[in-house]
Structures are given as C-alpha cells and as structure tokens.
C-alpha cells in the first residue's frame, strides 16, 4: 500500500497525521494526530515532554494550528505516554475542559495505532539530584549531588522503560563511593480509566536506593475540588559499590492513602495522607501546596511512631530546556527539579522513595483552574 492510499484511508475516517501551519513549532511535540470526527470541530492529540507547565504546550500548539489568522483546532488533548488526559478549549472568556469518556479513549487507540519508534524522538535529558542537611560547625552544609543522563523507551501505549547513567559530583552524607553507575531503571505503566480514575504502576530500581514494585491509584476530576488516592509498594534496599550491586530483601511495605481539597484561588491544595511508611513506620502527614505559574512550593508536617518533623518542598523548571533538537533525537534539561527538605534527620520519620513521578503531582498540572489562570493572563 503506497503513501497516498494510506493518507486517503486516514482522511476517510476523519483522522490524519497533523500538518500544522507553523511546522517549526511542531518539532517540540510528538505523536501528533488530528481528529475531525468529534462534534463541534477539529481535535488535535499531542504529547510534549519539554515543559513542566502543560499550558506552554497548549499555547504553542494553538499557535502552530492557526491558518490565516483563524484557529483550525477546536479542542486540544495532551497525552501522557501516549494516553489521552482530557480535552481543552482555548476560546472564549475562560479555558474550557471536559473529561474524556472511555469510548473516546478506545476510539482514539483503535484509530491511531501506537508506533513509538515512528511517533517519538530519542529523548535524552540531564537531571540534577540534590540532597542537603545543615551539618556541624566544621561543615555547615552536608550535601549529596548527582547529575543523571536519562531517557525513556516507549514500548506500548502507556508503558515506558526509564533508564540512564548517574554521575556523582559530591557526597558528604554517607559512605557510598563516588562512582559512575546506572541511574534508576524501571518500567512504568500509566493508565487513564473510566470516570477520572488514573493508575500508575512501576517495577524496577527506583530513586532513594529502593527496588521492587509500586502502584498508585487516584480519582482526580481535573475540574473538581476533591481528589483521593491510594499507593502501595513492596521494595528492598539496593546500592552500588566498586565491586558491584548489593541487594536487600523485599520486605519494605508501603501502604498509604490520602485525600486532597483544592481551592480555586490561589491554586492552593490541602492534602492529608497517612498509613505505613518505610521501615514499618506508621503515621500521618499534612501538606499545603501552592501552584504558581511555573513553580510549586509546599509546606508539610509529619507525625509517626518514629517522631515528628516538618519541612518544605519545591518543584521548579530547569533552564534552559531544549539544548539540541533534530527530527529524530533531542537533548534537553529535565522538566523539573524537585527537592524536599526535612528539619529532623536520622529518625526515619515518614520516609518513602521516589519513582519517576507521583500521580497527584503529575495530574494537578493538568487541572482546569491552574491552566485557566494562565489563560486569563494572556487575554
């Protein structure tokens, strides 16, 4: 079957590979598809991995699909690992959002075969990793700093292999050797279920020297105030020496539940979570999270069997973003740098590990109120 025949078949069903008016902007996007079968106009599906803030991608895609001063697209549907998140409209007095039905997701998957070797770039990024505590008089700050070169290999829809190389820079916190070693390597499956239900399952070698399994579930209406989630994991400790890797038993059970309430102004989220943390530590934690345009700042307090503590965390984009980009490959900085500081150290209070992302952190970036506030700033 020649190329012309394939294009005619796609057009006959209302689907086609996107051909935007400003093709240079399309280089920042992957897996782009038009759908003209929806009611009310044309829909575009796309994935972007350059920006922490999804609104930048929305605005760029809108500019890329303008012809003669008139937008060609009615709805924009961002993807996470090839999975549609929701439908957004950039028209009128406020940004519009609607949840996608299971039927719409299945229709998209059926009519848009997943071929990641064609639809995605070889994407590599530099990710700094930093941990620090206030030390003693001789060394006021004790830190652990790494630089990771990471990448993702997309396998099937929603399933990605995360891998990379870790380069040590400084280490004042423990006696681990400063050697080049593999970065966290793990599989992650992201799924969007019926009715604003989402699932993320991971298996492999995670951050914070834990390996094993992790499953996160979240019910999160992206235009609502309330959300809740569950997380469980079974892991063991691992670390690298100059002679190789050392593994512990899979005996660390993580079992947490949370409920969160979001205030529309000023994009403030109050989150209560609790359960069993690492090391059989049982307790609860309260987070107060504020989303700014490109930055997120949080305060928290934790009370558990091992004691009580408080601290803060933040997430910021890493400049400059894109370092080099071609048609099939790209080198960039990571989407975000996320750091958490705990006031009390050494008592293992409410400890946990990190996978590639926390489901609630990822999804609240797509909340309608957060994106609409930025849309209003552009008007």
C-alpha positions in Angstrom: 0.0 0.0 0.0 1.5 3.3 -1.0 1.6 6.5 1.0 -1.2 8.2 -1.0 -3.5 5.3 -0.3 -2.7 5.4 3.5 -3.5 9.1 3.6 -6.8 8.7 1.8 -7.8 5.9 4.2 -7.0 8.1 7.2 -8.9 11.0 5.8 -11.9 8.9 5.1 -12.2 8.0 8.7 -11.6 11.6 9.9 -8.1 11.0 11.2 -4.8 12.2 9.8 -1.2 13.0 10.9 -1.1 16.7 11.7 0.2 19.2 9.2 0.1 22.5 11.1 0.7 25.8 9.5 3.8 26.7 11.5 5.7 23.4 11.2 8.8 24.7 13.1 6.7 24.7 16.3 5.7 21.1 15.8 9.3 20.0 16.5 8.6 20.4 20.2 5.7 17.9 20.0 5.4 14.1 19.4 2.7 11.7 18.4 0.5 14.4 16.9 -2.8 13.4 15.3 -5.9 15.3 14.0 -9.4 14.1 14.6 -12.3 15.6 12.6 -15.0 13.2 13.8 -15.8 15.0 17.1 -18.8 17.2 17.5 -18.1 20.9 17.2 -14.9 20.8 15.2 -11.4 19.5 15.0 -9.5 17.9 17.8 -5.7 17.5 18.0 -3.9 14.9 20.1 -0.3 15.5 21.0 2.5 14.8 23.5 5.1 17.2 24.8 8.0 16.4 27.1 9.9 19.7 27.1 7.9 21.8 29.6 6.9 21.2 33.2 3.9 23.5 32.7 1.4 21.9 30.2 -0.1 25.4 29.4 3.1 26.3 27.4 2.5 23.3 25.2 -1.2 24.2 24.8 -0.4 27.8 23.8 2.4 26.6 21.4 0.1 24.1 19.8 -2.6 26.7 19.3 -0.1 28.9 17.5 1.0 26.0 15.4 -2.5 25.4 14.1 -3.5 28.9 13.1 -4.3 29.4 9.4 -5.0 32.9 8.0 -5.4 34.3 11.5 -8.1 31.7 12.3 -7.6 28.7 14.6 -8.0 25.4 12.8 -8.4 23.3 16.0 -11.3 23.4 18.5 -10.0 21.0 21.2 -6.6 20.1 22.4 -5.9 16.7 24.0 -2.4 16.3 25.7 -1.1 12.8 26.1 1.0 11.2 28.9 3.0 8.3 27.5 0.5 8.0 24.6 -2.6 8.1 26.9 -5.1 11.0 26.4 -5.6 13.1 29.5 -8.6 15.4 28.8 -9.9 17.8 26.2 -9.2 21.6 26.5 -10.6 24.6 24.5 -8.7 27.9 24.2 -11.5 30.1 23.2 -14.0 32.4 24.8 -13.8 34.1 28.2 -12.3 31.1 30.0 -10.4 28.0 29.2 -12.7 25.1 28.7 -12.3 21.5 29.8 -14.2 18.3 29.5 -13.3 14.8 30.7 -12.9 12.1 28.0 -15.2 9.1 28.1 -13.9 5.6 27.9 -15.4 5.2 24.5 -13.5 8.2 23.2 -10.2 6.8 24.6 -10.8 3.4 23.0 -11.7 5.1 19.7 -8.5 7.1 19.7 -6.4 3.9 20.5 -8.2 1.9 17.8 -7.9 4.6 15.0 -4.4 5.7 16.0 -2.1 2.7 16.1 0.7 3.1 18.5 4.1 3.1 16.8 6.5 4.7 19.2 9.6 4.1 17.0 8.0 6.5 14.5 5.9 8.8 16.7 8.6 9.8 19.3 12.1 11.2 19.3 15.0 9.6 21.1 14.7 11.9 24.1 17.6 12.4 26.5 17.7 14.8 29.4 20.1 16.0 32.1 18.6 15.7 35.6 20.3 17.1 38.7 19.7 15.4 42.0 20.5 17.1 45.3 20.0 16.3 49.0 21.3 18.5 51.8 21.2 19.0 55.6 22.6 21.5 57.9 25.7 20.0 59.4 28.1 20.9 62.2 30.4 23.9 62.7 33.2 22.3 60.7 30.9 21.6 57.7 27.7 23.8 57.9 26.1 22.1 54.9 26.3 18.3 54.2 25.1 17.5 50.7 24.8 14.7 48.1 24.8 15.9 44.5 24.5 13.9 41.3 23.9 14.5 37.6 21.8 12.0 35.7 21.7 11.5 32.0 18.3 9.9 31.5 16.0 8.7 28.7 12.7 6.8 28.1 12.0 4.0 25.7 8.3 3.8 24.9 7.2 0.2 24.4 3.4 0.1 24.2 0.7 2.7 24.9 1.3 4.0 28.5 4.3 1.7 29.1 7.8 3.2 29.2 11.2 2.0 30.2 13.1 4.7 32.2 16.9 4.3 32.2 20.1 6.3 32.4 23.5 6.9 33.8 24.4 8.6 37.1 27.5 10.8 37.5 28.4 11.6 41.1 29.6 15.2 42.0 29.7 15.5 45.8 28.8 13.2 48.7 29.0 14.3 52.3 26.0 12.4 53.6 27.0 8.8 53.5 29.9 6.5 52.7 28.7 5.4 49.2 31.6 5.5 46.7 31.6 8.3 44.1 31.4 6.0 41.0 29.6 6.3 37.7 26.7 3.9 37.9 23.3 3.1 36.4 20.6 5.7 37.1 17.2 4.3 38.4 15.9 1.8 35.8 12.3 0.9 35.9 9.2 0.2 33.8 6.2 2.5 34.3 2.6 1.9 33.1 0.3 4.9 33.0 -3.4 4.3 32.6 -6.5 6.6 32.4 -9.5 4.6 33.5 -13.3 5.4 33.3 -14.6 8.4 35.2 -11.4 10.4 36.2 -9.7 7.4 37.6 -5.9 7.0 36.9 -3.4 4.3 37.6 0.4 4.3 37.6 2.3 1.0 38.1 6.1 0.8 38.3 8.6 -2.1 38.7 12.4 -1.9 38.8 15.1 0.1 40.5 13.8 3.4 41.9 15.3 6.5 43.4 16.4 6.6 47.1 18.0 3.1 46.8 14.8 1.1 46.7 13.9 -1.6 44.2 10.7 -3.5 43.7 7.1 -2.8 42.8 4.9 0.4 43.3 1.3 1.0 42.4 -0.5 4.4 42.6 -4.2 4.9 42.1 -6.0 8.3 42.0 -9.5 9.6 41.5 -8.9 13.1 40.3 -11.6 15.1 38.4 -9.5 17.7 36.6 -12.1 20.4 37.1 -13.2 19.5 40.6 -12.0 20.3 44.2 -11.8 16.9 45.8 -9.5 14.0 45.0 -8.2 10.9 46.8 -5.6 8.3 46.2 -4.0 5.1 47.3 -0.4 3.9 47.0 1.2 0.6 47.8 4.7 -0.8 47.2 6.9 -3.7 48.2 10.6 -2.9 48.0 14.0 -3.7 49.2 17.2 -1.7 49.5 20.0 -1.7 46.9 23.2 0.2 46.4 26.3 0.1 44.2 29.8 -0.5 45.4 33.0 -0.6 43.5 32.6 -4.3 43.2 29.0 -4.3 42.0 25.5 -4.0 43.4 24.2 -5.2 46.7 20.5 -6.1 47.3 18.4 -6.5 50.4 15.2 -8.5 50.9 11.9 -7.3 49.5 10.4 -6.6 52.9 9.6 -2.9 52.9 5.8 -2.5 52.7 4.5 1.0 51.7 0.7 1.5 52.2 -0.7 5.0 52.0 -4.0 6.7 51.4 -4.7 10.4 51.0 -7.5 12.9 50.4 -6.9 16.4 49.0 -9.0 19.6 48.6 -8.1 22.2 46.1 -9.0 25.9 46.5 -9.5 27.5 43.1 -7.8 30.7 44.2 -4.9 30.9 44.7 -4.3 27.3 43.3 -3.8 26.0 46.9 -4.2 22.3 47.8 -4.6 20.9 51.3 -3.6 17.2 51.4 -3.9 14.8 54.3 -2.2 11.4 53.9 -1.3 8.5 56.2 -0.5 4.9 56.6 2.6 2.8 56.7 5.8 4.3 55.5 9.2 2.6 55.0 10.6 0.7 58.0 7.2 -0.2 59.4 6.8 3.4 60.4 3.1 4.3 60.8 1.9 7.9 60.8 0.2 10.8 59.0 1.3 13.8 57.1 -0.3 17.2 56.2 0.8 19.1 53.1 -0.1 22.7 52.0 0.8 23.1 48.3 0.8 26.3 46.3 1.0 26.2 42.5 2.5 29.3 40.8 2.7 29.7 37.1 5.9 27.6 36.6 6.8 26.8 40.2 5.3 24.7 43.0 6.0 25.3 46.7 4.8 23.2 49.6 5.0 23.1 53.4 4.4 19.9 55.4 4.4 18.3 58.8 4.6 14.6 59.7 3.8 12.7 62.9 4.7 9.0 63.1 5.9 6.3 65.5 9.4 7.5 65.0 8.7 11.1 65.9 7.5 14.4 64.4 9.0 16.7 61.9 8.3 19.4 59.4 9.8 20.8 56.2 9.2 22.2 52.8 9.5 21.1 49.2 9.6 22.8 45.8 9.5 22.0 42.1 10.9 24.3 39.5 11.7 24.0 35.8 15.3 23.5 34.8 16.7 26.1 32.3 17.4 26.3 29.5 15.2 23.4 28.5 16.0 22.4 24.9 19.7 22.0 24.3 19.7 20.4 20.9 16.9 19.0 18.8 16.6 17.2 15.4 13.9 15.4 13.7 14.6 12.1 15.4 16.5 12.9 18.6 16.7 15.6 21.3 18.9 16.6 24.2 17.4 18.8 26.9 17.4 19.5 30.6 14.8 17.8 32.8 11.3 19.1 33.0 11.6 19.9 36.7 13.9 19.9 39.7 12.0 18.6 42.8 13.6 18.9 46.2 12.3 18.3 49.7 14.0 19.4 53.0 13.2 17.8 56.3 14.1 19.5 59.5 14.8 16.4 61.5 17.2 13.8 60.2 18.3 10.4 61.4 15.0 9.2 62.9 13.4 7.8 59.6 10.2 9.8 60.1 7.7 9.2 57.4 10.3 8.0 54.9 9.4 6.9 51.4 11.0 6.6 48.0 10.5 8.3 44.6 9.5 6.7 41.3 9.6 8.7 38.1 6.6 10.8 39.3 3.9 11.0 41.9 0.5 10.6 40.3 -1.1 13.6 42.2 1.9 15.8 41.4 1.6 15.0 37.7 -2.1 15.3 37.4 -2.6 18.6 39.2 -0.6 20.3 36.5 -3.5 19.5 34.1 -6.2 20.9 36.4 -8.5 23.2 34.6 -8.2 26.0 37.2 -4.4 26.0 37.1 -4.4 26.2 33.3 -7.3 28.7 33.2 -5.5 31.2 35.4 -2.6 31.3 32.9 -5.1 31.6 30.0 -6.6 34.6 31.7 -3.2 36.2 32.0 -2.8 36.1 28.2 -6.0 37.9 27.5 
